[in-house]
Amino acid sequence: MRVKKGDFLFLWNLDSDLLYGVFRASTNAQLNLVPEAWNGKYPYQVKVEAVGKINPLREAKKLLATLNIDRSSPFGKSKTITILELFRPEKMSINQWFEFLSEGKAAERVEVSSEPKVWQMFTNVKNEKKEEEVEEVPQMQSTTLWDFPRQSYGSTPKGNNKYAGVTPAELIWNMVWRYTEPGDIVVDPMCGSGTTLDVCKEEGRKAIGYDVSPPPYRKDIIKNDSRKIPLPDNYADMVFIDSPYGDNIRYNEEPECIGNISSETKEFYDELEKVIKEAHRILKPGKVLGWLIGDQWVKKKFTPVGFLLYSRLTKYFDTVDIICVTRRNQSSNTGIWANRARRFNFYLRGFKYLFIMRKPLLDERKTEETREINWAYYKRGKNKKGE
């Protein structure tokens, strides 16, 4: 998913410890370019072409360690030039080689050298510990605990980190890459400062953003109430919502804003259910809704906003998973508030819920049948000390 068309690529065979090159990406990375490839085990793919004859370098692990390059990580210009030079054919000068590479010529007939090169003979390979400036690429989250230290990533801002209740951009990135493909339509009915729009634009998705009170500097966010979305049925490939979780934040002066309603009342959840119905209506069957929300504790009363919303979501959607997202940069994240929480025996809100829900397919029927699962059980035994 990190690869863009034109990038140089190198293939590391972990078993033989050979580094093969040079390859060039002939497409951007996409989801399921060839769905049947590798029996579907590796869905994120990129098409490549060989540049000249494919040559292997010996002791790839040692080479990459010397250059301070991690597996599957992008690296900067100087390290790329170093590795490209190691693959230079003996009969070709440096100038000829890089001219050949810059022209992007692919090999008409792909050949692989039978004799791996020994890279240690080259004096231009130096131990480089200094990190190079490379474009930051988010990490695909692999657990149900997501923690994003900063609101945005990369060289261009996504949304406005000063905006009340702004969404972490990497959260949107993870949702987009897991549940959509390039060209898909993503809808955000409570778009706020436009984080979803900015991420989708950079990742090649089409995004539509609405908000009851759009920022004046965002002309691409349409003024609209999320309880009535002006889109046809079964239109969107993904819907993402970062909604108010009560009246704890003054989002805007719009009287119709759901954020003006207390989450301690049934009315709050009734109004959010109207948004749920609209999200369900515009979402294509089998596609995913992501909903970010937090609980409330105020004046010695806890309100499980997440659980109460979740009970409404399950009326219309099947659950894919529930993620805990670490809360950062909130006004109560100070030493004073931490001290108050200990002294007066309460807890500061440390996370939000991300409910990932799927709209059932038209022909799906819920059943109460018990699935058969072959669990792997491991015997507990004593160690050498008899413990």
Secondary structure, 3 states (H helix, E strand, C coil): CCCCCCCEEEEEECCCCEEEEEEEECCCCEECCCCCHHHHCCCEECCEEEEEEEEEECCHHHHHHHCCCCCCCCCCHHHHHHHHHHCCCCCCCHHHHHHHHHCCCCCCCCCECCCCECHHHCCCCCCCCCCCCCCCCCCCCCCCEECCCCCCCCCCCCCCCCCCCCCCHHHHHHHHHHHCCCCCEEEECCCCCCHHHHHHHHCCCEEEEEECCCCCCCCCEEECCCCCCCCCCCCEEEEEEECCCCCCCCCCCCCCCHHHCCCCCHHHHHHHHHHHHHHHHHEEEEEEEEEEECCEEECCEEECHHHHHHHHHCCCCEEEEEEEEECCCCCCCCHHHHHHHHHCCCCCCCEEEEEEEECCCCCCCCCCCCCCCCCCCCCCCCCCCCC
